Amino acid sequence: MGAIRQSVVDRADELAGLNAALNERPALVVLRGRRRVGKSFLLAQAFANERVLALQADEQDEPAHLDLFAREASRLLPGTPSLALDSWDEALRFVDAQARAEPLCLVLDEFQWLCRAQPALPSIVQRHWDRWQRDNVPIVVALAGSALSFMEGLLEHSSPLYGRATYRPLLEPLDYRQAAKFSSMSDPESLLRRFAVLGGTPQYQVWAGDRPLEEIVSDRILTRGVPLYDDPLHLLREGEAIRSPGSYLSVLWSIARGDTRFNQIANRTGANAAGLAQRLERLIEAGYVEFCVPSDPQAKEKRGIYRIADPYFRFWYRYVFPNRSRLELGRVREVADEIVEDLDNHMGFVFEDCCRTWVAKYAPADILGPFDGIGAWWTRDGQSEVDIAAHRDNRYTFLGSVKWKATVDERVLDQLDEARDQIGPKAARAKLALFARHGFTDRLRERAERDGVALVTASDLFETRTP
């Protein structure tokens, strides 16, 4: 069989994995990923030349799902009467007969909704899968879902499908360099600003189109009726783990404003500790919030902070959500101007993430070298922090300071030196680096060259050469 056409952005590994599944069937694929990251599109591209039976599930009940499945199944048999299916066991018996007659790909998309309507479905799939595997039936079964905790549960020891998945990719959002391919812009700063607004969700990049950022903000985000105007709200309401979305909005807004610690979020929202802990846990399960601890194998959870995981969600809850009343009145230009003026305050966090990605994925080997973990480091009181910290074998190998400002001077290096001293002996031999939007003062460049400190600009983030 020929190789799959790569017509999706930077999903070569996933396409190769699905190509292997097609060549090695029977194969069971469990594809996880947040909404809008391109799971359905990836499967459609991967199976474009295959005989496919696909069901896109939603919040309907089991009879409605079976009716929809029967209609899709009838398309495999043109000219025959519509099928009538009373159970998933009967539906998979139909699949069995079809796959034994001719190779087939079965796609059950948003699988969590099917299981919510029929909790026994994983066991039913398992029984049929074991038979297909035993008889070497030429079938690929792809179970895709956006409820991350549920889909991960399918892979756990307690699941009927445990140990059966032959390929189980987690489809992540694109990073800043991958997302840049949706734009014809070449200016690094403009590309970083676009990423700070839209993030790496492919569908958001498509909805925004290839246009100036100011136009994206005003016409593609702040204008009523366009998908980006309220998509984060829709996703929150549709989420499997979120039952009463209204109580979660203030939590997300608080984090987007910069309240990263539990007590800060509690003070701003007025939520009691137990209720807030439950909401944060569910937001983490749904993939909207992440809990970060210092980049230190001995870090304790008490030092952890909360962040909104997706750049667009961070942007939306910081700028769109609190201004919805004005936007509903049509005051788009007023809000857009305020956002553009304030965007540099939003850029700091995103620039840190992009620099961290560069260090982990794109930096020359002499910048970082092997590492066990990479993140940020900070003290318990938050008075001292390092934006990028990588460690290996319980010793820090890399420390970096990130500043979204035009020019960085020696004071930033002084602060990084002080932080290294505060960490102690395990950071004594760490490689140091400074990151800036544009550049560095001449005195800093001279000192950095003398001391072996790497200097990285926004332009370097899009290059593969040594900065």
N, C-alpha and C positions, 0 to 999 in steps of 0.2 A: 504494500500500500504506500502511496506517495506521502510526502510530508504535508502536514497541515499548512495552509496559507497563513502567514503571519500578517494579519491586517488589523491587529489591535496594538495599542501602544505599550511597548516594553512588558509584554507578558510571555517572553520567549520560553522561560522555564516552565510555566504552566501549560503552554501549548505543546511543548515537548513531552510533558507528563501525560497529557491527554492523547497525544499521538501514540505514545507507548501503550496506553490503555486500549486504543483501537487495534493495535498490532498484537496485543497479548490477551484479548478477550477469551474467556469471560473476565470482566474487570468491574470492580465496585469502586466508584469515585464518591468521596464525601467532600464537597466543595463549600468552604465557609468564607464569609466575608460580609462586611457591612452593606447596607443598602446603597445602591448607586455606584458601587465600585466596579461593576461590569461582569458579574458572574454569568448572567443570562446571555450577554453578548459574547462572552468568551466561549461558552458552550455552543452557542449557535455557530460561531466561526469554526470551532474545532470539529463540529459534526456536520459541516455544511454539505459534504459530499456523501453523507451517510443516510441510511433509512432510520428516521427518528420518530419516536412517539414521545411527545413532551406535554407536560401539564404544568401550568402556572397557577399555583394555589393562592388562595386568599382566605378571608375570615369566614367563608361559608361553611355549612355543615357537611357531614359525610355524604348524604344523598346528592347534594349539589355538586360536590367534587366528583363523585362517580359518574354523574350525568355528563359533566364536562369531559371527563376522561373518556367516556364512551363515544362522545362526538369526535374527539381527537383520534381515537382508535379507529373509528369508521373510515377515516381518511386513508388508512393503510389498505383498505379494501374497497376501492371505488366501485360503484354500481351495486353494492350490497345494501340491504336494509340496515338501519341504525342499530347498534348494539344496545342491549339493556343489561346493565351490571348492577347486582344487588349487594356486592361486598368487594373488598379489596382482594380477597383470596380469589374470587372469580375474575377480577380484573387482571391479576397477575397470571392466572391460568391462560387467559387470552394472550398475554405477553409471551408466555412460555411457548405456546403453539406457534406464534409468529416468529420468534427468535430461532426456533428449531428448523423452521422452513427457510429462513433467510436472515443473515446478520442484522441485528437491531440495536439501536441506542435508545434506552429508556431514560428520560429526564423528568424527575420530580422536583420542580423548582419551588422555593419557599416551603420546604419539606416540613418545617415546624407547624405550619397551619394544618397540613394533612394529619399530623400526629395529634394536634390539639383536638381535632374532630374525631379521630379514631386513635386512641392511645396505644392500641395493640399493633399498629402498622409496622413498627420496627421488627416485631416478632414475625409478622406475616412476611415481610421482605426477607428476613433471615431464613425462613423455611424454604422459600423459593430460591434464594441465592445459593444455599447449600446444595440444592438439587442441580442448579445450573453449573455450579463449579464442579460437582461430581461428574456430570455428563459432558463437560467441556462444551457447553452451549455458547455459540458466538454472540454474546450480548455484552454491552456496556451499560451498567446501571449508574446513573449520576444523581446523587441526592444533594441538592444545593439549598442553602438556607442562610438567612441574615441574622437569625437569633443565635448569636455566637455561643452563649453558654449552653443552649440546647444542642446545637450541632456538635460542640465539643463533647457533650455528654454521650453522643452516639458512639464515640471512640473509646469511652471509658469501660472499665472491667465489668460494670454492672449492666451494660447495654447488651441486648441480644445481638447487635452487630459488632461487638468487640472482636478485634483481631481479623475482621473480614475485609476491611477497606484495603484495596490494593494501591490506591492513590488518594491522598487526603490533604490537598493544598489549602492554605489560608490565603485568600486573595486580599492583599493589603492595598491601601491607597497608594497612588504613585508618589514618589519623592519629588523634590523641587526640580531636579534635572529632567526627570521623565515628564513631569507636567508641562515643562517649558515647550515640549514638542507640539502642544496645542496652539501655540502662538507663533506668529511670524516675527515677533520682536527679537532683537539681538542684544539690546542693552541689558546687562545683568541686573542692575537695580530695578528696572521696570519689570523684569521677569520675577524677581523676588517679591515685589509689591503685588503682582498678580497672584502669586502663590499664597501670599499672606491673606489675601481676600478669599480666594476660591479653594485653596488647598489642593490635595491630590486626588479628589474624587473625579473620575473621568466624566461622569454625567454632568457634573457642575461645570467642568471645563467646556464641554460641548454646548451646554445651555448658554454659557457666557459668550461663546464665539470669539473670533479673532478681531478684537476691537480695542480701542484705548480704555485704560482702566477707569477713567472718569465716566465714560459712557457705560461701561459694565455696571458700575455702582448705581448710576441713576436710572438706566433703562432696563437692566437685566436683574437687578436685585431690589431696588426700592420702589419699583412701579407695581402697583396692584395687578394681580392676574398673571404675572410671569412666574414660572415654577420656583425660581430661587427666592421669591418674596417670602414664602412661608413654608418651604420644604422642611426645614428643621422641625417646625411645629407639627407638620403632618407625620413625619417619621416618629416623633415622640408619641403621638397619639396612636400610631399603628404598632408600636413596639410591643413585642410579646411580654417583656418583663415589666412594662409600665402600665399600671392599671388606672391611675388618676393623674394624668399628665399635668394638670394645673398646679399641683403641689411641688412639681419638679422644676417648674420654670424659674422660680425665684432662686433655687439652688444653682442652676446653670448660669443665671444672670450674675449672681454673686461671684462665682468662680471666674466668669469672663471679665469682671471688673478688677480682678487681681486678688480676691480673697482665696488663698490657696490652702490655708490651714483650717482644721475642723472648727476651732473656736471662732475664727473670723467668719466663716460661713454661717455658723449658728447665730452669732451676734447680728449679722446683717439680715438674715431671714426670719429670726425669731423662732426658729424651729427647736423643739426639745431634742436632747441628745439621741434618744432612742429612735425617734422618727427620722432625724437627719441621717443617722448611721444607716438606716434601712434604705432611704432614698439614694444615698451615695453608693451603697452596695449594688442596687439595681441599675443605676446609671453606669457603673463600671461593667456589670454583666452585659448591658446592652451595647457597650463600646463607645458611649458618649463621653465618659470621664475616665481618666487613668489616675492611679495612685502611684506616685513616684517616691522612691527613697534615694538617699545619696548613693553615688556610685562607689560603694564600699561593701565588700562581702560581709562585713560585720555590722552594717547599719541596722538600726532597730526601727520598727514601724512608727514609733512615736515621733521620729524625725521626718516622716513622710508628708508630702503635700499633694493636693488635688489639682488636676489640670483638665481642661476640656481637650479631648484627644484630637479633634479635627480642626484645622485652621478655619474652615468656613463656619463651622458651628461657633467657634470662638468669636469670629467676626460678627456673626449674626446676633448672638446673644449680647455682644458688647454694643453694637450700633443699631441694629434693626429692631430687635425686641423692645428696648426702652423708648423707641421713637414711633411705634406703630400708630399711636393716636394721631400724630402729626401727618404720618404718611397716608392714613386713611382719609385725611382731609385734603390730600393732594399736594402737600408741601414738600415735594420730592427734592427740588433744587436746594431748598434751605438745608435739609438734612444731609444731602450729598456734599454740599460745601463744607459742612461741619466735619463730616467723616474724612474728606480729603485733607483738611487742615490738621486733623488729629491722628492721621494714619501712622505717623512716625512713632507715636506712643504704643501702637499695636505691633509695630514691626519688630521691636526688640525681642519678644519671645519667639517669633517666627524665625528671625535671623539666627538666633541661638540654635533652634532645631535644625535649620539648614546647614549650619556650620558643623553641628554634631554629625549629621548625615554625611557630609563631605569627609570628615575625619574617618568615619567608620567604613565608608564605601568607595570613596574616590581619591583619597589623599595618596601621594607617593609613599612607598613602603618606609622610606627613611623618616617620614613624619611621625608615624605611629608604631608600626611593627605589630607583632601579635598581641592580642589582648583578650581577657576573659569577659570584661564588661565595660560599658561606656555609658555615661550619663552626666550628671552634674554632682557637685559636692557642696554641702553647706553645713554650718554649725547649728546646734540645736536652737540657739536664739536668733538665727538668721542674720547675724551681724557680719559674718564672713562667708563668702561663697566663691565657687569656681564654676564657670559656665559649662565647661567640658572637662571631664575627668575620666580617664581610662585606667584600668588596673589589670594586673596579671600576677598570679601567685601571691596575692595579698600585698602587692607593692604597686604604687602608682607609676605608670609608664608615661603618662601624658597629661598635662594640665593646660587648658586654654581659656583665655578671656575674650569675650565677644562684646563689641560695642557698635551699635548702629548709630554712628556719628561720622561726620565727614572725614575728620583726621584724628588719629589717636596719638597721644604723646607719652612721655616716659612715666607719667604717674600711673598709668594702667599697668605697666610692667612692674612698677614698684608694688602695687597692690597684689599682683599675682605672686611675686616673690614672697610677700608677707603671708599670703594664704598657704603657699608651699611650706613655709616655716611652721605655720600653725598646724598643718596636717602632721608634721613630724618626720622622723627618719624614713618612713616607708615612702615618702615622696621626694627624698633627697636627690634622686637621680632621674626624676621625671623630665621628659622633654617638654619645653614651654613653647606656646604659640599665642599670638595675638591676632584677632580677627577684626577687621574694620570695613565699613561700607566702601570708602574710597582709598584711604592710604594712611601714611604715618609721617611724623615729623622727621626731619633729617637727623636730629640727635638720637631719636629712637632707632632709626635704621642703623646708625653707626654702632650703637650699643647692642642691638639685636645681632648684628653680624659678628661682633666680638664675642658675645656670649652664646651664640648658637641658638637664638630664639627664632622660630619661624614666624614670618609675617604674611598674613593671608587677607586678600581683599575680596569683595563681592565678585569681581571678574575672575579671580582664581577659582571660585567655586564651580565655574562652568568650564574650566580647563582641566586637562589631564597632566599637564606638565608640572614640575616641581615649582612652587611659588618662589 
